[in-house]
Amino acid sequence: MSDPWLTIVGLGEDGLEGLPDASRAALQAAAVIFGGPRHLDLVAAGARGIPWPVPFDLAPVLARRGQRVVVLTSGDPFWFGAGGSLAQHLAPEEWRALPVAGVFSLAAARLGWRLENSLCFGLHAASFARLRPVLARGAHVICTLRDAQAPADLAQWLCQNGFGTARMIVLEALGGPRERLRSTRADAFDLAGIATPVAVALDCADLPAHVGQSRAAGLPDDTFAHDGQITKRPIRALTLSALAPRTGELLWDIGGGSGSVSAEWCLLGGRAITVERHTARCANIAANIAAFGLEGRMTLVEGVAPAALAGLPLPDAVFVGGGGDAALYQTLLPMLPPGTRLVANGVTLETETVLAACHARHGGSLLRIELAQAEPLGGMRGWQPARPVVQWSVVL
């Protein structure tokens, strides 16, 4: 750490003037300086400046190992910046980082918002649907955006999804001489001449009480694109409870159907690989990935298990949605590391027999779930039973 070859310098819109002495010294000593064109101009990098390649690639930086190199990033290099990507490829003694206040800190400072109570998103290359689970009355959200058109696009998305009464504070060129803040409701957005870099803060105090996505397991079935092949809401809630999701864990969802279990697992902080054999259902799963902004967290594999599982990273939990047959479990169970949680649901006599045999051999819990829904019966109402579901859950 005493003499690293790479220094990652956080930079604000005030350029050299806003940098601490250590960052200035690193820039002065650098043989080469990597950054976006705007960053290179802000520090007058001149002939030493090397713009990032398009598409973005760290290889030119890593090829300079042993030289004095500076990488410029916006604000804090580890808030949606290049710092995290670089650190994965370097030993600790090879680099140091010198951050300055980033967009999120500056936005909170301008608005008087507690940063620890604000939700922060980098939406340069991510879908606005990432916001869907967090938008509700009272939420404070800060998101960095791609370009000058993005705030108008965000306003349109908010209106289309029932969040039109959210107040948008458009934050332009924060921390520099061009800084400007302007406020509007999403459903009245008419701001023009937006300067970059741009971020938007969302104040959801005026959203109706009923707007927003529940954080409980078991979202309504019509939340998902499906063809009827979906783990129904109450069964899904019980299934997710048995799967016991934890942040960062990986789920294998075998026989995904609509992908509803995988989607909710990811919304609870995990990652999922969904295996589905039917092309039409794969299209629904892809639509649900997009609708919930789960790109990068939920992966679709079209194929038939167990063959489709070959080469996949090993899971922390497995859900078998169609129950499976004996051959599936004979291949699947030896693949799984000790401690894997497995939950399987079955609705046919044949799968019930398979799951009962698995329970007898491997232990765990065998649960029979019987539900009934009130339905019209003539001029009155009666109970309409659903098909019973047998659920086997076990920690291997």
N, C-alpha and C positions, 0 to 999 in steps of 0.2 A: 504493500500500500504506500510505501515511502516514495516510490518513483515509477508510477504506472506510465505506460506508453500512450494510453488513451484517456482523454478527459471528455466527459459528456457535459456540455455546458448548456444549462437552461437559459433561454433568452426571452426577453419581453419585447413589446412593441417600442419601448424607449431605447432599444439597441445598446450600444456600448455604455451610454450614460447610466443605465440602470444596473450594470454588472458590478459585482464585488471585485476587489483587487485580485483574488485568486483566479477568477475567470478571465480577467484582463491579462494576467500573467500567462495563463495557459494559451490564450490566443496569440500573444506576442511570440511565444516560444514554438508554436506549432509549425511543422513543415507543411502540413496540409490541413484544410478545414472542410469538413463535409456538412452539408445542410441544404435546405430548400433554397431556391433563388432569392426569396424574400429575406431569409435569415442571412444569407451571404452578403446581401446588400446592406443589411442593418449593421454589420460589423466591418464593412469595407474589406472583405476578404481578398479582393483582387485576384492576382494570379494563383494564390494558394487555395482559392476556393474551388471545390468540386461539387457540383449539384448531385443530388441523389439520382440514381438511374431510374428510368421508368420502363417497366414496373419496378417498384421499390425492391432493393436488394442490398443486403449487408456485405456481400462478398468484397466489394472494393475497399471497404474499411478493414476487414479482416486481412486482406492482402497486404496492408501497410503495417502489419504487426512488427513492432520494434522501432518504428519511426515515432516522432512526436505528432500525434494526431488529435484533433478536436472534432467532435461531432456536436453540431448545434441542434437543439430541440426547443420547442415552445415551452416556456415555463418550467414545470417539474417534469423531468425526463421519464418519470415512472408513473405519471398519470396519463394513460393512453399514449405514451410517447415511445421513442425508440430505445429508451434505456433498458426496459425489460427484455426486449429482443436481443440486444447486444450482450447483456449480462449472461444469457443462456449459453453463449458461445465462448465465454472468456473465463479465465481463472480470476479469483478475487483480487489478486495482486496486480492484474493487468490494467485495471481501470479505476477511475474515480468519477463521481458525479457531483456537479455544483449547480443545484437547482435555484431558481428564483420563483416568486409567486406565479402560479399558473392561472389559466382562465377561470377555473372553478373557485380558487381562492379570491381572485379579483372580483368575480361576479358576486360572491357572498359579501365581500367588503363593500361593494357599491350598493347592494340591496339591503344590507343589514340582516341577512339570513344566517342562522347558525349552520355552518358547513356540515357539522356532524348530523344534523337533522335534514339535510338536503340530499337528494338522490342525483348522482352524477353519471352522465352517459356520454361516451364518445361515438357520435353517429356519422362520422365522416364516410364510412363505408358500410354502415349497418342500417338495417331497416328501422323505420319509425315504429314498427310493431314492437320493438324492444320496450317501448314505453307502456304498452298496453297493460301489463300486470300492475303498474305502480301508480297510474293516474286515478286519483280519487279525491274527494273533497278534502282540502287542507294540505295536500301534498305540495312540496317545493321541489322542483326538478330543474337541473341545469344540464344543458346538452350542447356540446360543440358540434358544428355542422360543416358540411363540405364546401359550400359556395354561397354566393349572394342570392341564388334562387331558392336555396333550401328553406329559409324561413317561411316563404309563401307556400311551398310544398308541404311543410309541416302544418301550417294553419289549415290547409285543405284536408290533410289526413285527420287532424283533430276534429274538424267539423263532421267528416264522414263517419267517425267512430263515436260520436256522441259527446265530445269534449269541447264543443264550440264556445262555451262560456269561460273557458280557461283564459287567464290574462297572460299574454306573451310579452316579455321584455326582451327586445332585440338588442344585443350587446355587441357593438362594432369596435374592432381594433382596440380592445381593452388594454390599458396601461401605456398607451402612446399618445402622441399629439393629435391623432385623428379620432380619439375615443368618443363614442356617442352611445347613449341609451335612449331607446324609444319604446313606448308601451302601447299595446292595442289588445282588444279581445280577438281570439282566433276567428270568430265569425264576422269580424269587421276588419280583417286584415287588409290594409291598403298601402303599406309602406313601400317606398321606392328608393332607389339609389343606395342600396345597402352596401356598406364597405366590408371588405374581408381583412383579416380573419373574423368570423362571426360565430357567436353563440346565442342561444336563446334560453332564458329562464322562464319556467312555467309556474305561475301562481294559481293553484287550483281551488282557492278559497270559495269561489262562486259556483263550483260545479254542483249540480243537484245531488242530493244524498244518495240516490239509488244508482248513480253512475259509477262505473269502475268494476273491475274484475275481483271476485271473491278470492281471498288467499287460502280458503279452506280446500281440502281435497274433495273432488267430486263436482266438477263444473257441469252445468247443464249440457245434456247431449247435443242440443242444437248449437252449442258453441263451436262444435267441430264439424268439418266436412266429413260425411260418411254415407255409406250405402245401406245402412241398417246393421252392418257388421261392426259393432262398437260395444265395448264393455260399458254397460249401462251405469248411469250415475251412482246409484247406491252401491252397486257391486264394485265400481271403480274406487269409491271412497274406502271400502273395506280392503280392497286389493292394495291400494297405496299405503294404508295403515300397516298391512302385513309386510309389505316390502321395506318399510321404515327408511325412507330416503334421507340421505345426509349430504351436506354440501360437497360438491366435487366428485361424488361417487358415480360409477358407470353402471348403467343398466343394459342388459340384453333383453329386448322385448321380442319374443319369438311368436310369430303369427300376429303381427301388429294390427291388422284390421284397419282402423282409422288412425292408429297411432296415438289415441287419446291418453293411454297410460304413460307412454313415453313423454308426451307433451307435458302432462302434469308433473311427472318426475323432474323434468328439466325446469319447469317453473318453480319447483321447490328447491332448486339450486344444483341439481345433478346434471349428468350427461347421459345420453342414451343412443344405442344403436338399435334400430327397428328393422326386423327381418320380416318381409312379406312376399308371398309368392305371386299374388294376383296383380297384374299391371294396373288395372283400374283402381284398385285400393291403394297401390303405390302413389297414384296421382292424388288421391285424397290425403295421404300422409304428407306428400310434398306441399300440398296447399295448406295443411295445418302447420307445418314447419314455418312457412312464410307468414301465415296469419298471426302467429304468436312471436315472430321474430327470433326463432330458435336456430337459425343458421349458425353453424359452428358448435352448437351444443347437442343437436339431435341429428343423427345420420341415418339415412335410409339405405337399406341393402335389399335389392330385389333378388329373391332366391328362396330356396327350400332348405330348412334346417333338417338335419345337422350339417349338411354339406356347406351351406352358406356361412357357417360359423368359423370355418377354417381361416386362420390367419388374423382373426379379430383380436384386439386387445382384451385381456381377460376381465370379466366384470366383477363388480362388488355384489350385484344382485341380478336375478334372472326372473322374468315373468313369461310364463307360457300361457298365452291367451286362449288357445283352442284346446287345451288339455294335452294334446300330443298322444302318441302311441308308445307302446313299450319299447320299440326300436329307438325312438328319439331319446328316451331316458337312458337306455343302455349306452348310447354314444355320448350324450350330454353330460351325465353326472361325473364320469371320470375326467372330463375336460376341466372341471371347475375347481379352483383352489379352495383349500379349507377355509371355512368362515363365510363362504358365499351364501347369501340368502336367496332362496328359491321359492316362488309362489306360482302355483298352477291352478287354473280354473277349468272345470269341465262341466258340460251340460248334458252329455249323452251317457247312456248306460255303459257303453264301451269305455269311454274315458273315465267314468267313475270307477270302473273296475281297475283300470290301470293305476289311477291315483290311490285307490285303497291298497293296492299291492305295494306301491312305492312307500306309502305310510307305514305299512307293516314291516318293510325291510329297512327303511332309513329313519323312521321316527318322525318327529315334528308334530304338526297339528293338522287334523282333518276336520273341516268345518262344512256343514251343509247349510246353505243359505236359502231360505224360502221367504219370498216377498209377495205381497198382494197390493194392488192399486184399486182405489174406489173408482168404479165405472158406472155409467147409466145402465139401469136394468128395468126396462119398461118405463114407467113414470117415476121410478125410485132409483136407488143406487145399490150396487152390490160389490163384493170383492172379486176382482179379476186376478187370479194368481199368475205370477210369472213362472217360467221354467225354473226349477230349483237348480242351484249352482253348487257344485262340490269344489271346495278349495283346499288344496294341500299346501302347507307352508312349512319350510324346514331351514335350519342353518346347518350346512354341510360340514 
